[in-house]
């Protein structure tokens, strides 16, 4: 079953390039460089705090699918308002923290539905489960019940039952979440490190082919692409590894 899903997904490009910088010129150049080699780009808090919606529009330029990784986490009314505001950028994917609870996630979903009814792109909402920089010791330090895999599963099921379209999870949790949450629940996976790439600050990593075979829908790759002299070639090498 996993092998069949893997072949089906490969009819589209599952690779999302994470552009994590506050430098507008560099972000714009990187997006232009990888445009024809990836399925979309991810812009997160570092960039958004520096340049806001105008900067996002400049980088995306209407030609790239946008994963807007803002990890919204606030009271339901505030998160709903943020989703409505973000809809003007028409991101394909937008993140909220699953730890914000069911009322917050339901408010986000309702806001996305409202904006879609008004002609905007229907945003796919993703719950952030446990950040890939955290392990069992980190969870214990902040008073969350572990181990990591069990906490990820709890939050993923909560996100699904609250109406979200999928979750962000580490590659080591993909197979278990695919089994728990079903075939249509999106699994967007950072912590991807192709052969020879350093792990950096990521603690739960996996190679791209193994992650796709486990059931991932999209792979989020940053530094192994963006910190190379030839980002498009690095992205293409990852696609070649998948095939």
C-alpha positions in Angstrom: 0.0 0.0 0.0 2.8 2.5 0.9 4.6 1.7 -2.3 1.5 2.4 -4.3 0.9 5.7 -2.5 4.5 6.6 -3.2 4.1 6.1 -6.9 0.9 8.1 -7.0 2.5 11.1 -5.2 5.4 11.2 -7.6 3.1 12.4 -10.4 3.6 15.8 -8.7 6.6 17.4 -7.1 6.6 16.7 -3.4 9.7 18.9 -2.6 9.2 22.1 -0.7 12.2 24.4 -0.3 12.5 26.1 3.1 13.9 29.6 2.7 14.8 30.6 6.2 16.4 34.0 6.0 15.5 37.6 6.8 17.4 38.8 3.8 14.8 39.8 1.1 17.3 39.8 -1.8 18.7 36.4 -0.8 15.2 34.9 -0.4 14.1 36.3 -3.8 17.2 35.0 -5.5 16.8 31.5 -3.9 13.2 31.3 -4.9 14.1 32.2 -8.5 16.9 29.7 -8.5 14.8 26.7 -7.4 11.5 27.7 -9.1 11.7 24.9 -11.7 13.1 22.3 -9.4 10.7 22.2 -6.5 7.0 22.0 -5.9 6.8 25.1 -3.7 8.7 27.2 -1.1 8.3 27.6 2.6 8.5 31.0 4.2 8.4 31.2 8.0 8.6 33.5 11.0 12.1 34.8 10.4 11.2 36.1 7.0 7.6 37.2 7.8 8.7 39.2 10.9 11.2 41.1 8.7 9.2 41.7 5.6 5.5 40.9 6.2 3.0 40.2 3.4 4.7 42.5 0.9 7.9 40.5 1.2 6.1 37.3 0.7 4.4 38.6 -2.5 7.8 39.7 -3.8 9.4 36.3 -3.3 6.5 34.2 -4.5 5.6 36.5 -7.4 2.5 34.5 -8.2 4.6 31.6 -9.7 5.3 29.4 -6.7 3.1 27.4 -4.4 3.5 28.9 -0.9 3.8 27.1 2.4 3.4 29.8 5.0 4.9 28.4 8.1 3.7 30.9 10.8 2.9 28.3 13.5 -0.1 30.3 14.8 -0.8 29.7 18.5 -3.2 32.0 20.3 -6.8 32.3 21.5 -9.3 31.0 18.9 -10.5 34.5 17.9 -7.0 35.8 17.3 -6.0 32.7 15.3 -9.1 32.9 13.2 -8.3 36.6 12.4 -4.8 35.7 11.4 -6.0 33.0 9.1 -8.4 35.4 7.4 -5.5 37.9 7.0 -3.2 35.3 5.6 -5.8 34.2 3.1 -5.0 37.4 1.1 -1.6 35.8 0.2 -3.4 32.6 -1.0 -0.9 30.2 0.6 -1.4 26.5 -0.3 -0.4 25.5 3.2 -0.5 27.3 6.6 0.5 26.1 10.0 -1.1 26.3 13.4 0.1 24.7 16.6 -2.0 21.6 17.4 -1.2 22.3 21.1 -3.4 25.3 20.8 -6.3 22.9 21.3 -9.5 21.9 19.5 -11.3 25.2 19.8 -8.4 27.1 18.3 -8.0 24.7 15.4 -11.7 24.7 14.7 -11.7 28.5 14.6 -8.8 28.3 12.1 -10.7 25.8 9.9 -13.9 27.9 10.0 -11.9 31.0 9.0 -10.3 29.1 6.1 -13.7 27.9 4.9 -15.1 31.4 5.1 -12.3 32.9 3.0 -12.7 30.1 0.5 -16.4 30.9 0.2 -15.4 34.5 -0.7 -13.2 33.4 -3.6 -9.8 32.9 -2.0 -7.8 29.8 -2.3 -8.9 27.1 0.2 -5.9 27.0 2.5 -4.8 23.6 3.7 -4.3 23.9 7.4 -1.5 21.9 9.1 -1.1 21.3 12.8 2.4 21.4 14.2 2.8 18.4 16.4 6.3 18.2 18.1 9.1 20.3 16.6 11.8 18.3 14.9 14.4 20.0 17.1 12.8 18.4 20.3 13.4 14.9 21.8 12.0 13.1 24.8 14.2 15.0 27.2 13.0 18.3 25.8 9.3 17.3 26.2 10.0 16.3 29.8 11.7 19.7 30.5 8.6 21.6 29.5 6.2 19.3 31.3 4.7 17.5 28.3 4.0 13.8 28.4 6.3 11.6 26.2 7.7 9.8 24.5 7.7 12.0 21.5 6.0 9.5 19.2 3.0 9.2 21.5 2.7 12.9 21.9 2.9 13.4 18.1 0.1 10.8 17.6 -2.1 12.4 20.2 -1.8 15.9 18.6 -2.2 14.5 15.1 -5.4 12.8 15.9 -6.6 16.0 17.7 -5.8 18.0 14.6 -7.7 15.6 12.4 -10.7 15.5 14.6 -10.7 19.3 14.8 -11.0 19.5 11.0 -7.4 20.3 10.0 -6.1 19.0 6.7 -2.9 17.4 8.0 0.1 17.9 10.3 3.7 18.7 10.2 5.7 15.8 11.7 9.2 14.4 11.8 10.0 11.6 9.4 10.3 9.0 12.1 6.6 9.5 12.9 5.3 9.3 9.3 4.5 5.6 9.1 2.6 5.5 12.5 0.6 8.7 11.6 -0.3 7.4 8.2 -1.7 4.3 9.8 -3.5 6.2 12.6 -4.9 9.1 10.6 -5.7 7.5 7.2 -4.7 7.9 3.6 -6.1 11.4 3.0 -4.6 13.2 5.9 -1.6 15.3 4.7 1.8 14.6 6.3 4.3 17.4 5.6 7.7 16.4 6.8 10.8 18.5 7.7 13.9 17.0 9.1 14.9 15.6 5.7 18.5 15.1 5.2 19.8 13.6 1.9 22.9 11.4 1.9 26.0 13.4 3.2 24.0 16.3 4.6 24.6 17.4 8.2 21.8 17.1 10.7 22.3 20.6 12.2 19.8 21.3 14.9 17.4 18.6 13.8 17.2 15.6 16.1 14.8 13.3 14.3 15.9 13.0 10.7 15.5 10.7 7.7 16.5 10.5 4.1 14.0 11.7 1.5 13.3 8.4 -0.2 12.7 6.6 3.1 10.3 9.3 4.2 8.3 9.1 1.1 8.1 5.4 1.2 6.9 5.6 4.8 3.9 7.7 3.7 5.0 11.4 3.6 3.1 13.7 1.2 5.5 16.6 1.1 9.2 16.9 2.1 10.5 20.2 3.5 14.2 20.7 2.8 16.1 23.9 3.7 19.8 24.0 4.2 20.8 21.0 2.1 19.4 23.0 -0.8 19.8 26.7 0.2 23.4 26.5 1.6 24.9 25.0 -1.5 26.5 26.8 -4.4 23.9 25.5 -6.8 20.5 25.2 -5.1 18.6 24.0 -8.2 21.0 21.2 -8.7 20.8 20.2 -5.0 17.0 20.1 -5.3 17.2 18.0 -8.5 19.6 15.6 -6.8 17.0 15.0 -4.1 14.3 14.4 -6.7 16.6 12.0 -8.5 17.1 10.1 -5.2 13.3 9.8 -4.8 13.0 8.3 -8.3 
